[in-house]
Amino acid sequence: MTASLSWPLSLMLTSLPHEFVKAVRVAANLGFTHVDPVALVERPATHLEALAESSVVVGCTPLGRDMPEGVALDANDVGRRRDAVDHVRRQIIDAARLGATCAYVVPQTRTEPRALAYFAEGCGLLAEFAARRMVRLCVEPVPGRAIAHAGQMLDWLRQFGDDGPGLLLDVGHCLISGEDAAAVVRRSGRRLGYVHLDDNDGKGDLHWPLLTGRLTERPLHDVAAALREVEYRGALSLELNAQSPALVDALTTSKAIVERCFANPAACS
């Protein structure tokens, strides 16, 4: 971890247009000590070897990718929902094997109450399964999905109680939803499980490099202050579009911006 940074900084591996082994090596060469790979049902041994050789730590993993057609946590058919839970459980096992302390799912697109109830049931089961493996399950509100706003997600998460799933906050998504990311952090408190950092034009989830769209430094400083207030113990994750122009420069510059805006005041004094 950078000496002046208050929280570990991770790189979402999908930010790089490379297969896993090369992506891990590139991330390490760029100075990232943590990476966030996509969770798999079955993982090749070469992936584990690449992580060990590069001495990077896995922070968080997205779950629910590569579901068979018709299988979903909010499917009407109970058999399809059970298949979805089993699929994600196997990915949680992968996350735990990688050493991740956090993993997350995203809502489906169906907004009817029955679908949201099914999704909640699945998240509850998965949160318990993950907790037994020392992994915290989070849910990320995503523009265009059934739960798109962070505030809406916090309301939805209250049904689970204090030990239920946490919130994954994406600062870029707040630009689209018109929410104050720092205020969301303060409202979340210990419910906050992980933080993604990216930029956009305020309309699309474009994952631009930091400070190239609507995002400015002031909100980043405000988020950093809010994270300290709630005693956040997670990590920060940089998530860029792998097709960004001059990608290496974009990653390097965005990393430097995070290190500047989220610096530990005590380390900089």
Number of C-alpha atoms within 10 A of each C-alpha: 13 13 12 16 18 23 22 19 25 26 31 25 24 18 21 23 14 14 11 18 15 14 21 27 18 17 23 19 11 15 16 22 20 27 26 25 23 19 26 21 18 10 13 8 8 11 16 13 12 17 20 11 12 16 14 19 18 23 27 34 27 24 26 23 14 12 14 11 7 13 20 25 30 24 20 14 12 14 12 18 21 16 17 21 21 14 22 27 20 17 25 32 20 19 30 23 13 20 16 25 22 27 28 25 21 19 22 18 16 15 14 9 9 13 18 21 14 17 20 20 16 19 24 17 14 23 23 17 17 24 18 11 16 15 22 25 30 28 26 26 25 23 18 13 15 19 23 20 21 28 20 12 21 20 9 13 20 13 12 15 9 11 12 21 29 27 26 24 27 23 24 26 29 24 22 20 16 10 15 16 23 20 13 20 26 18 15 19 16 15 23 24 26 27 20 21 23 25 28 22 16 17 12 14 18 18 22 25 27 27 16 14 17 15 21 12 14 10 15 22 17 17 22 21 18 20 23 16 12 16 11 20 15 18 19 23 25 25 27 26 20 18 12 18 11 9 17 15 13 18 23 14 15 22 21 13 17 21 19 16 19 23 19 18 10 8 10 10 6
